[in-house]
Amino acid sequence: MDKTPQPPTVFDTDQQQLGDVYAKALLAVGNESGSVDLLVDQLGDVSEVVSGLPSFQAALESPRIDASAKVDLVEKAFGGKIDQALMNFLKVLARKNRFSCLAAASRSAVRLRDVAAGRVQAVLTTASEVDDSVRDRIAQRLSKVLGQEVSLTSNVDPAVIGGMVIRVGDTVYDGSVVNQLSQVRRKAVERAANAIREKLDRFASSS
Amino acid sequence: MKISADEIASVIQQEITNFESEIDVSEVGTVLEVGDGIARVHGLTNVAAGEMVEFPGGIIGLAFNLEENSVGIIILGDYLKINEGDQVKSLGTLLSVPVGDGIVGRVLDPLGNPLDGKGPVNSTERRPVEIIAAGVAERQPVTEPMQTGLKAVDAMTPVGRGQRELVIGDRKTGKTAIGIDAIINQKGADVKCFYVAIGQKDSSVAGVIKELEEAGAMEYTTVIVSGASSPAPMQYIAPYAGTAMAEHFMYNSGHCLVVYDDLSKQAVAYRELSLLMRRPPGREAYPGDVFYCHSRLLERSVKLSDALGGGSITSLPIIETQEGEVSAYIPTNVISITDGQIYLQPDLFFSGVRPAMNAGISVSRVGGNAQVAAMKNVAGGLRLQLAAFRALEAFAQLGTDLDAATQANLDRGYRMVELLKQPQYKPLHVADQIMVIYAGTQGYLDNVAVEHVRRWESEFLEFVHNKKHDVWELLDKNKDEKNTMKKADDETTIAVVAALEEFNKSFK
């Protein structure tokens, strides 16, 4: 059966909600044993491996394959290479037929770990590549303003023209040239329209 | 006239010189899915219900559903230009429309954009589309009449300023005509009119606008159009937008008349949105809050207290029924919200009784308080008499012999029905109405053949205006006095009776 092709932006909020629950449980296990970082990093690796092998992923997600077969499959593939707690986590996913939320669980595990550690992810978008020193300075300033440790990932988008756009969670700090240009444009149009409305005779010559 | 480019350039130059760059801080989300006028968005953590959001390309949306993992947005614009993955920005404001004198005489869409090709809307003020209606202390009882110019309506179901009178009936029974006549009759009465067309064919709306223009009514009327081809969100907000425009005048001591044509289409648009948003369907698949959708709209039609300037919004909501089914969900809802209804019946309409008002079940709960005193004295028992006549008529069809008194009642009833007929777009002045109805109820038409009643009416009114203008003026002056036309020895009554008798002598 063919899967309809989907654009890369597809984001399933239901899967994400499931993923949140599983990630929370995994982190709780990690907190008890003090191995949160290890678990989260390994979960990221596993998720990457699985999504890199579409037929393997299909097998794990398929409801037609028996849960015990999936457990064996996971055992064979990752046995000895990952922490036992994570192995148990994967087996639970297999048994509950929830492998489809693996990627979501991995994403949310990273986010939950950051929240617990008082860290936030921020995305910096600039028109051209920036030096590491500049990036570090931006990260420092941001940390100061937000009162949280900021881990900055950078993006290059020539459409920004100049300046920078920083996105932290759902909040965007837009200091880009393209935004300022559109602000100037909007204000100038508004002002001109108001001026014309108020004093039409100033603009009109009767010829 | 020529616009000078140099002057505009100097304004823009000034703006650029004084421009201070600000960092734009906003909250954003990402479009997950879009279609049928709605979008589901991930993010926008702190967005409020009803808040405006902006899609790329300046398309505006309203936050409609706040869910655990996503936000449902209704899109007020071309949703086909929005893609999955687009960034959505919350604007932190509520939807508003332009208001003020600049919108009078215009044809606008529900966002206040012009549709009539007469250039931009010249208005600097705006009002939020959704507000909470005035409270109890801010109102006063409805006592001033709002003349519709229709004999049947003004005599039997009078409408007052600040009242909500429902116009209900099947398709093609003259519902819109009542609204249009009421608007045309406001000429010179200093009442701003708003005609909100929801889900109608654009050709019908164009027809209405043409009629209003020909009657000179567009000078004080604003038409808000959200046609059958506009997406459901536009049809849903249109009546609120029209009310917001009227409220500006009301809160500045003005009087307004709003015709919502029609609210059943708005309910259908709201049902569409709600189902797309996966709100649970209730009766007839309407969402549970469809009552609130109409009640919060119609509660905004108010007669304000004198302290607030005494302005008013009168509304004539229109509801279309299917096969005369008034007990369907939306009709019963709106009937219970409004202060009375004018019920139009297809069989009356097709037998030539136009307006096809069923006198028996049409009521005005504000009633006589909002009627001109003289009209109240003349037409007091008319509604019940007509209802009794309809019952008697049905009985008489059985072919039984009738006694003389019953036959006389029947004959007068036939003449009254004939007298209450009125052509479209020909509203009558209240003094004319009073004289004609007085003649009918007091038996001055008993000797006129039924088929000549309408000719009698037009010739009599012509006679009064040309030869007895003093009588007309006396009645117009005294019409608000409590006892005018109440008793036979009243000064006005004597004058009117004299005119009637004189005319009847010459009528052939």
Interface residues (C-beta under 8 A of the other chain):
Chain A: P7 T9 V10 F11 T13 D14 Q16 Q17 R167 G169 D170 T171 V172 Y173 D174 G175 N179 Q180 Q183 V184 K187 A188 R191 A192 A193 N194 A195 I196 R197 R202 F203 A204 S205 S206 S207
Chain B: M1 K2 I3 S4 E7 I8 V11 I12 Q14 E15 I16 F19 S21 E22 I23 D24 V25 S26 E27 V28 G29 T30 L32 R40 H42 G43 L44 T45 N46 E68 N69 S70 E84 G85 K89 P120 N122 T124
